[in-house]
């Protein structure tokens, strides 16, 4: 799958919630996410722009755990890249396995995320520990599909929400590493 994603810093969550409501976006859920990032023993993911993480999500009493690999970004305007994700049962066993085969823990990123649905877009408001407020808009495409049209439509939604600058291609992990 190709994840077409654009992220921007926003002033505050309350104003953006109002703008999303006026646009017709529907809030679908809220959850806490904890992402444990790893670096490869073969290549430096910071240099290749890849990512490997274990994500634990909590929503009420529900808990889900995923392994996600994100390939290098494929353009200069967004965070569009291949994404492979699947569920697992135990994050501690997975992390221990990764470490036994040479992967190193880099950092843990924690955030509260609100999800909104608008047309074929998934929009999230992200309250990341240690960072300013951010919003992401993304569309998932099957491999082989052209992402440019989706990318342009994402920028159009940002424009409708009054955001024309402040776009960020850097991951939350990278932003936290530069503090």
Kinemage of the C-alpha trace (Angstrom):
@kinemage 1
@onewidth
@group {chain A} dominant
@subgroup {mainchain}
@vectorlist {calphas} color= white
{ca unk a 1} P 0.000 0.000 0.000
{ca unk a 2} L 1.089 3.583 -0.642
{ca unk a 3} L 0.327 6.075 2.109
{ca unk a 4} L -0.175 9.580 0.705
{ca unk a 5} L 0.210 11.822 3.745
{ca unk a 6} L 0.706 15.505 4.394
{ca unk a 7} L 1.230 16.973 7.854
{ca unk a 8} L 1.112 20.577 9.051
{ca unk a 9} L 1.631 22.398 12.306
{ca unk a 10} L -1.579 24.043 13.502
{ca unk a 11} L -2.202 26.871 15.965
{ca unk a 12} L -4.571 24.984 18.260
{ca unk a 13} L -6.951 22.057 18.331
{ca unk a 14} L -10.173 23.886 19.195
{ca unk a 15} L -10.110 26.174 16.134
{ca unk a 16} L -9.277 23.232 13.893
{ca unk a 17} L -12.114 21.129 15.342
{ca unk a 18} L -14.530 23.940 14.438
{ca unk a 19} L -13.103 24.196 10.912
{ca unk a 20} L -13.336 20.413 10.435
{ca unk a 21} L -16.947 20.484 11.625
{ca unk a 22} L -17.767 23.339 9.213
{ca unk a 23} L -16.129 21.384 6.389
{ca unk a 24} L -18.355 18.390 7.148
{ca unk a 25} L -15.690 16.096 8.589
{ca unk a 26} L -17.006 13.530 11.069
{ca unk a 27} L -15.061 12.599 14.188
{ca unk a 28} L -14.664 8.821 14.186
{ca unk a 29} L -12.545 8.055 17.256
{ca unk a 30} L -9.921 9.149 19.768
{ca unk a 31} L -7.020 7.011 20.895
{ca unk a 32} L -3.682 7.072 22.654
{ca unk a 33} L -0.730 5.791 20.603
{ca unk a 34} L 2.683 4.696 21.772
{ca unk a 35} L 5.233 4.105 19.018
{ca unk a 36} L 8.544 2.385 19.741
{ca unk a 37} L 10.955 3.063 16.863
{ca unk a 38} L 13.878 0.845 15.911
{ca unk a 39} L 16.940 1.312 13.727
{ca unk a 40} L 18.278 -1.414 11.454
{ca unk a 41} L 21.606 -3.162 12.006
{ca unk a 42} L 22.120 -3.103 8.215
{ca unk a 43} L 21.265 0.482 7.195
{ca unk a 44} L 20.682 3.683 9.141
{ca unk a 45} L 16.952 4.416 8.802
{ca unk a 46} L 17.632 8.086 9.593
{ca unk a 47} L 19.726 8.237 6.408
{ca unk a 48} L 17.474 6.053 4.213
{ca unk a 49} L 14.298 7.783 5.504
{ca unk a 50} L 12.669 4.482 6.461
{ca unk a 51} L 10.949 3.579 9.721
{ca unk a 52} L 10.200 0.443 11.720
{ca unk a 53} L 7.982 0.724 14.746
{ca unk a 54} L 5.808 -1.166 17.173
{ca unk a 55} L 2.589 0.808 17.759
{ca unk a 56} L 0.297 0.174 20.687
{ca unk a 57} L -3.093 1.898 20.516
{ca unk a 58} L -5.492 2.291 23.419
{ca unk a 59} L -9.087 3.366 23.114
{ca unk a 60} L -11.041 2.860 26.329
{ca unk a 61} L -10.465 -0.778 27.312
{ca unk a 62} L -9.408 -1.764 23.780
{ca unk a 63} L -5.742 -2.270 23.006
{ca unk a 64} L -4.183 -3.132 19.643
{ca unk a 65} L -0.559 -3.690 18.685
{ca unk a 66} L 0.956 -3.370 15.204
{ca unk a 67} L 4.315 -3.611 13.499
{ca unk a 68} L 4.694 -0.947 10.824
{ca unk a 69} L 7.405 -0.565 8.210
{ca unk a 70} L 7.492 2.701 6.249
{ca unk a 71} L 9.650 2.948 3.149
{ca unk a 72} L 11.569 6.013 2.042
{ca unk a 73} L 9.509 9.028 0.954
{ca unk a 74} L 8.937 9.017 -2.795
{ca unk a 75} L 8.477 12.740 -3.465
{ca unk a 76} L 9.657 16.112 -2.207
{ca unk a 77} L 6.297 17.631 -1.213
{ca unk a 78} L 4.719 15.101 1.140
{ca unk a 79} L 5.327 12.034 3.253
{ca unk a 80} L 4.099 9.667 0.527
{ca unk a 81} L 5.669 6.236 0.874
{ca unk a 82} L 5.080 2.514 0.999
{ca unk a 83} L 3.592 1.297 4.267
{ca unk a 84} L 3.300 -2.291 5.487
{ca unk a 85} L 1.411 -2.866 8.728
{ca unk a 86} L 0.115 -5.948 10.535
{ca unk a 87} L -1.164 -6.847 13.966
{ca unk a 88} L 0.761 -8.719 16.637
{ca unk a 89} L -0.077 -9.962 20.128
{ca unk a 90} L 2.833 -8.901 22.354
{ca unk a 91} L 4.896 -5.721 21.962
{ca unk a 92} L 7.497 -6.713 24.586
{ca unk a 93} L 8.251 -10.059 22.915
{ca unk a 94} L 8.418 -8.358 19.532
{ca unk a 95} L 10.799 -5.656 20.805
{ca unk a 96} L 12.987 -8.301 22.432
{ca unk a 97} L 13.068 -10.281 19.156
{ca unk a 98} L 14.025 -7.159 17.187
{ca unk a 99} L 16.833 -6.438 19.654
{ca unk a 100} L 18.109 -10.047 19.549
{ca unk a 101} L 18.512 -9.823 15.781
{ca unk a 102} L 20.370 -6.524 15.956
{ca unk a 103} L 17.734 -3.792 15.791
{ca unk a 104} L 18.208 -0.947 18.288
{ca unk a 105} L 15.474 1.003 20.044
{ca unk a 106} L 15.694 4.646 19.010
{ca unk a 107} L 12.897 6.424 20.829
{ca unk a 108} L 9.323 6.144 22.005
{ca unk a 109} L 6.787 8.661 20.688
{ca unk a 110} L 3.500 9.105 22.546
{ca unk a 111} L 0.478 10.982 21.315
{ca unk a 112} L -3.243 11.422 21.664
{ca unk a 113} L -4.885 11.326 18.258
{ca unk a 114} L -8.369 12.345 17.138
{ca unk a 115} L -9.526 10.830 13.824
{ca unk a 116} L -11.922 12.476 11.393
{ca unk a 117} L -13.408 11.163 8.155
{ca unk a 118} L -14.019 13.481 5.232
{ca unk a 119} L -14.780 12.068 1.779
{ca unk a 120} L -11.938 9.593 1.129
{ca unk a 121} L -9.545 11.350 3.541
{ca unk a 122} L -8.467 10.311 7.005
{ca unk a 123} L -7.683 13.406 9.043
{ca unk a 124} L -6.023 13.337 12.428
{ca unk a 125} L -5.326 15.934 15.079
{ca unk a 126} L -2.171 14.928 16.926
{ca unk a 127} L -1.208 15.994 20.441
{ca unk a 128} L 2.366 14.659 20.655
{ca unk a 129} L 4.273 14.692 23.951
{ca unk a 130} L 6.946 17.387 23.563
{ca unk a 131} L 5.680 18.965 20.289
{ca unk a 132} L 3.257 21.631 19.112
{ca unk a 133} L -0.171 20.617 17.718
{ca unk a 134} L -0.197 18.948 14.286
{ca unk a 135} L -2.763 17.768 11.784
{ca unk a 136} L -2.275 15.000 9.222
{ca unk a 137} L -4.393 14.243 6.178
{ca unk a 138} L -3.871 10.980 4.346
{ca unk a 139} L -5.227 8.659 1.701
{ca unk a 140} L -4.225 5.030 1.248
{ca unk a 141} L -3.659 3.804 -2.316
{ca unk a 142} L -3.026 0.348 -3.705
{ca unk a 143} L 0.505 -0.214 -4.987
{ca unk a 144} L 1.002 0.992 -8.542
{ca unk a 145} L -1.568 3.805 -8.407
{ca unk a 146} L -0.464 7.356 -9.187
{ca unk a 147} L -0.313 9.342 -5.954
{ca unk a 148} L -0.052 12.863 -7.441
{ca unk a 149} L -3.809 13.421 -7.789
{ca unk a 150} L -4.389 12.248 -4.201
{ca unk a 151} L -1.571 14.457 -2.981
{ca unk a 152} L -3.041 17.494 -4.751
{ca unk a 153} L -6.481 16.779 -3.269
{ca unk a 154} L -4.950 16.654 0.238
{ca unk a 155} L -3.366 20.074 -0.252
{ca unk a 156} L -6.769 21.341 -1.447
{ca unk a 157} L -8.409 20.161 1.813
{ca unk a 158} L -5.691 21.931 3.813
{ca unk a 159} L -6.442 25.077 1.796
{ca unk a 160} L -10.167 24.747 2.581
{ca unk a 161} L -9.205 24.577 6.263
{ca unk a 162} L -7.147 27.778 5.941
{ca unk a 163} L -3.712 26.109 6.013
{ca unk a 164} L -1.381 27.148 3.218
{ca unk a 165} L 1.987 26.820 4.950
{ca unk a 166} L 3.632 25.087 7.907
{ca unk a 167} L 3.767 21.750 6.089
{ca unk a 168} L 6.199 19.261 7.561
{ca unk a 169} L 7.788 16.243 5.842
{ca unk a 170} L 9.768 15.332 8.934
{ca unk a 171} L 8.392 12.559 11.141
{ca unk a 172} L 7.419 13.160 14.755
{ca unk a 173} L 10.376 10.980 15.716
{ca unk a 174} L 12.764 13.232 13.765
{ca unk a 175} L 11.171 16.392 15.174
{ca unk a 176} L 11.636 15.099 18.731
{ca unk a 177} L 15.228 14.098 18.004
{ca unk a 178} L 16.070 17.701 17.024
{ca unk a 179} L 14.832 19.245 20.295
